[in-house]
């Protein structure tokens, strides 16, 4: 038994991939999984120790935390944005703790739209944007991310009928799945567009710290006027290898933060207090662990990209995220070919929206020696 809303949803992309992986592993096949972006390296030890201390010594962390998150975490988030992005955020009204950024993004849709409202979603894009819009009774309108436009949306191409009813717009840079990056100038254009059309921007900044070759990704909150029309979602999962800890935070427009916070009071009791303490330590202390992590991903990126290029794939070496977005050398079902011939699980681009067709996404969150083995198999197909 399930609701009609659930029946009308497509299967969640990664759930289907997980089934295929499990079936092959049961057969004893040596699978290399380059599909899901789940960091394989451990959470940095100083973060783990902070959590351990909070659990064993600070017994107050076993109780319900404040609904909007502990003041320690919210202050740490504001301090992080100030130090690393030059953004002034008021921790009391412009920051909210999340049980992971995925939860925050999903709940924001329910908190900020009415049934029938249009939500502008990137295609290809994180499936949660469009699928939860459907669950909330909204209407997703795809914004094509085209290679010819550096995988940035063309605001002028959005149908006027959809624009009239649009209330939310999702942006995500550095981008999943394309690994594209955006400039501050692009964000300024987005803010101007949103203010003109009375749209709230939800910027998914999950990969903002995963960057290479000296690149530093901007926050949309750096742009003048962004606090009038934008809320940004940050994740500890990708930056600090904390996917299983379920912690994130939202920052930005105080009205959007308040609406999201109000909705969450009816759904959850915020992230666990000792996890929030660990998150505050992660944000406040030396970020060397993040630089070290990016160095590992950079090495893996180069190994995989070298192999793909050698095999005739078309790609742009990513400057951020831990994904490689590439076009196969021939118009074949390369996802199946990689699985059947090389025992490599990858993600089809169309799984992220109709405009992802013709591309394949590879994740770098697999041990380096397995990336090296995958590279050999790809060249050998």
Secondary structure, DSSP 8 states (H G I E B T S, - for coil): ---HHHHTS---HHHHHHHHHHHHHHTT---EE-SS----S---HHHHHHHHHHHHT-GGGGS---TT--HHHHHHHHHHHHHHH-----HHHHEEEESSHHHHHHHHHHHH--TT-EEEEEES--HHHHHHHHHTT-EEEEEE--GGGTT---GGGS-HHHHHHEEEEEE-SS-TTT-----HHHHHHHHHHHHHTT-EEEEE-TTTT-B-TT-----GGGSTTGGGTEEEEEEHHHHHT-GGG--EEEEE-HHHHHHHHHHHHTT---S-HHHHHHHHHHHHS-THHHHHHHHHHHHHHHHHHHHHHHTT-EE---SBSSEEEEE-SSSS-HHHHHHHHH-EE-EEGGGG-GGGTT-EEEE--S-HHHHHHHHHHHHH-
